[in-house]
Amino acid sequence: MTMDFSLSPEQTALRAKIIAFARDQIGGKAAEHDRDETFDEDGWRACAEFGITGWPIPQEYGGSGFDPLTTVIACEALGYGCADNGLVFVIENHLWACVIHLLKHGSEEQKARFLPGLADGSLIGAHALTEPEAGSDVLSLQTTAERRGDNWVIDGTKCYISNGTIADLYVVFARTGEGQRGLTAFLVPADTPGLRVVRQISKISVRGTPMGELRFDGCEVPAANVLGKEGGGYHLFTSTIEWERGFMAATQVGRMQRLLETCVAHVSRRKQFGAPLGSFQAVSHRLADMRVNLELARLMLYKIGWLKQQGRMALLESAIVKLFTSESLLDSALAAVRVHGARGIVADLPIERELRDTLGCVVYGGTSDIQRNVIAGLTGVAGAI
Ligand SMILES: Cc1cc2nc3c(=O)[nH]c(=O)nc-3n(C[C@H](O)[C@H](O)[C@H](O)COP(=O)(O)OP(=O)(O)OC[C@H]3O[C@@H](n4cnc5c(N)ncnc54)[C@H](O)[C@@H]3O)c2cc1C
């Protein structure tokens, strides 16, 4: 029995190639897109040409066909190399909130219809679950879908949808019956009559990822657009959420490393009281804590990649990695602000943006409280929800 924590030569080379691309080709206008709250279309196209939009999609549909472990390593490298967390989050939502649903639950016909466009980046994916009255409590969602002949008619409102104003394809969850077995997922192209983007929702975090509110008024989709089975929406949600939680942590681990290196450079260069900041233990210990969090988050992340590589479930592990990585990234971003002093909160440097971009991480994909509920439940704590 062996256990190998090192990357293979191929993985190391891929990582280096992605970091070079992410540093040189994208992210240069991060401050602009953050200020204006705009989507970096050129960056998206560059990522699509580089293959990122189709990393986990099989080659037969035009993707790169990366296995789960390779995908984790690739996403970590992207998060490390790309300075624009908003652009990276657009890609993450595309992959882990839309593409993954099709990969795991799409029919052959649906895969053939949508995956080539999602892979080459001509289609942007999104995921519409949350509603004004249904956030953490997914089962309380009120959007309905009613069968009418060969079609389903969707009515309701979805909010806080990442990529909401720019997506071409939405995975939409609606109520088709009572309780857990009364949820169904639908593939809804953005140009479907009856679907309207009500507004772009302004926010403090990942401002380069446009967030939208959507309205469905008699929005009719063919029965062929039911994803998975009618009434299978909750099962679909629980079986893909571990990908979203687990794999979105990959770019966050990359960001933690980028932040740490930025802080190491700063505390080694800047002097006060005639000595580098890093010589003060109160400062160096902050960086030591950042390093500990980074190493632990990465270990758990690679375990998720390994579990999914083997086709195993990772519901518990993905909740743990989601909780630990997002909270650790928030701690790291706050530590980065502290060790930079005034430079940490002015707009001249990206440190304040890194902190803002991190705030959303402890909310989307289930808040930290919800992850603790899941972890407690899967640990056998009686009554935990
Ligand atoms: C940046 C960002 C991107 C997002 N992208 C998408 C997207 O693409 N698609 C989509 O559908 N949604 C998206 N969301 C919405 C997100 O999934 C919800 O915000 C999240 O599930 C929490 O729901 P809520 O905001 O309604 O908070 P609430 O559910 O109202 O929770 C408020 C507070 O109460 C706590 N709480 C609630 N219930 C419990 C409980 N049972 N136990 C303990 N504490 C509890 C929460 O932890 C939180 O602190 C996004 C959100 C953000 C911030």
The ligand as a Tripos MOL2 file, in Angstrom:
@<TRIPOS>MOLECULE
LIG
   53    58     1     0     0
SMALL
NO_CHARGES

@<TRIPOS>ATOM
      1 C1        -21.5850   35.3840   -4.3710 C.3       1 LIG1
      2 C2        -22.8290   34.5360   -4.3840 C.ar      1 LIG1
      3 C3        -23.1320   33.7770   -5.5120 C.ar      1 LIG1
      4 C4        -24.3090   33.0260   -5.5500 C.ar      1 LIG1
      5 N1        -24.6280   32.3220   -6.6920 N.ar      1 LIG1
      6 C5        -25.7790   31.5960   -6.7500 C.ar      1 LIG1
      7 C6        -26.1460   30.9050   -7.9500 C.ar      1 LIG1
      8 O1        -25.4280   30.9290   -8.9400 O.2       1 LIG1
      9 N2        -27.3140   30.2200   -7.9660 N.ar      1 LIG1
     10 C7        -28.1350   30.1520   -6.8850 C.ar      1 LIG1
     11 O2        -29.1670   29.5000   -6.9770 O.2       1 LIG1
     12 N3        -27.8230   30.8070   -5.7350 N.ar      1 LIG1
     13 C8        -26.6710   31.5280   -5.6540 C.ar      1 LIG1
     14 N4        -26.3400   32.2140   -4.4850 N.ar      1 LIG1
     15 C9        -27.2530   32.1770   -3.3590 C.3       1 LIG1
     16 C10       -26.7580   31.2920   -2.2240 C.3       1 LIG1
     17 O3        -26.8320   29.9440   -2.5700 O.3       1 LIG1
     18 C11       -27.5610   31.6350   -0.9680 C.3       1 LIG1
     19 O4        -27.2510   32.9810   -0.6470 O.3       1 LIG1
     20 C12       -27.2400   30.7280    0.2070 C.3       1 LIG1
     21 O5        -27.7250   29.4300   -0.0270 O.3       1 LIG1
     22 C13       -27.8290   31.2660    1.5180 C.3       1 LIG1
     23 O6        -29.1560   31.6240    1.3760 O.3       1 LIG1
     24 P1        -29.6650   33.0700    1.8750 P.3       1 LIG1
     25 O7        -28.7400   34.0930    1.2950 O.co2     1 LIG1
     26 O8        -31.0920   33.1860    1.5320 O.co2     1 LIG1
     27 O9        -29.4450   33.0920    3.4290 O.3       1 LIG1
     28 P2        -30.4320   32.4870    4.5460 P.3       1 LIG1
     29 O10       -30.7860   31.0930    4.1860 O.co2     1 LIG1
     30 O11       -31.5310   33.4540    4.7960 O.co2     1 LIG1
     31 O12       -29.4550   32.4520    5.7970 O.3       1 LIG1
     32 C14       -29.1380   33.6270    6.5750 C.3       1 LIG1
     33 C15       -28.2940   33.2060    7.7620 C.3       1 LIG1
     34 O13       -28.9940   32.2360    8.5660 O.3       1 LIG1
     35 C16       -28.1980   31.0630    8.6710 C.3       1 LIG1
     36 N5        -29.0610   29.8700    8.6260 N.ar      1 LIG1
     37 C17       -30.1310   29.6240    7.8340 C.ar      1 LIG1
     38 N6        -30.6350   28.4240    8.0720 N.ar      1 LIG1
     39 C18       -29.8690   27.8520    9.0240 C.ar      1 LIG1
     40 C19       -29.8680   26.5990    9.6920 C.ar      1 LIG1
     41 N7        -30.7630   25.6460    9.4100 N.pl3     1 LIG1
     42 N8        -28.8920   26.3630   10.6080 N.ar      1 LIG1
     43 C20       -27.9590   27.2990   10.9000 C.ar      1 LIG1
     44 N9        -27.9280   28.5190   10.3050 N.ar      1 LIG1
     45 C21       -28.8540   28.7870    9.3790 C.ar      1 LIG1
     46 C22       -27.2510   31.0860    7.4850 C.3       1 LIG1
     47 O14       -26.0830   30.3320    7.7290 O.3       1 LIG1
     48 C23       -26.9720   32.5710    7.3470 C.3       1 LIG1
     49 O15       -25.9690   32.9430    8.2470 O.3       1 LIG1
     50 C24       -25.1710   32.9900   -4.4210 C.ar      1 LIG1
     51 C25       -24.8260   33.7280   -3.2710 C.ar      1 LIG1
     52 C26       -23.6810   34.4960   -3.2470 C.ar      1 LIG1
     53 C27       -23.3470   35.2810   -2.0160 C.3       1 LIG1
@<TRIPOS>BOND
     1     1     2 1
     2     2     3 ar
     3     2    52 ar
     4     3     4 ar
     5     4     5 ar
     6     4    50 ar
     7     5     6 ar
     8     6     7 ar
     9     6    13 1
    10     7     8 2
    11     7     9 ar
    12     9    10 ar
    13    10    11 2
    14    10    12 ar
    15    12    13 ar
    16    13    14 ar
    17    14    15 1
    18    14    50 ar
    19    15    16 1
    20    16    17 1
    21    16    18 1
    22    18    19 1
    23    18    20 1
    24    20    21 1
    25    20    22 1
    26    22    23 1
    27    23    24 1
    28    24    25 2
    29    24    26 1
    30    24    27 1
    31    27    28 1
    32    28    29 2
    33    28    30 1
    34    28    31 1
    35    31    32 1
    36    32    33 1
    37    33    34 1
    38    33    48 1
    39    34    35 1
    40    35    36 1
    41    35    46 1
    42    36    37 ar
    43    36    45 ar
    44    37    38 ar
    45    38    39 ar
    46    39    40 ar
    47    39    45 ar
    48    40    41 1
    49    40    42 ar
    50    42    43 ar
    51    43    44 ar
    52    44    45 ar
    53    46    47 1
    54    46    48 1
    55    48    49 1
    56    50    51 ar
    57    51    52 ar
    58    52    53 1
@<TRIPOS>SUBSTRUCTURE
     1 LIG1         1 GROUP 0 **** ****
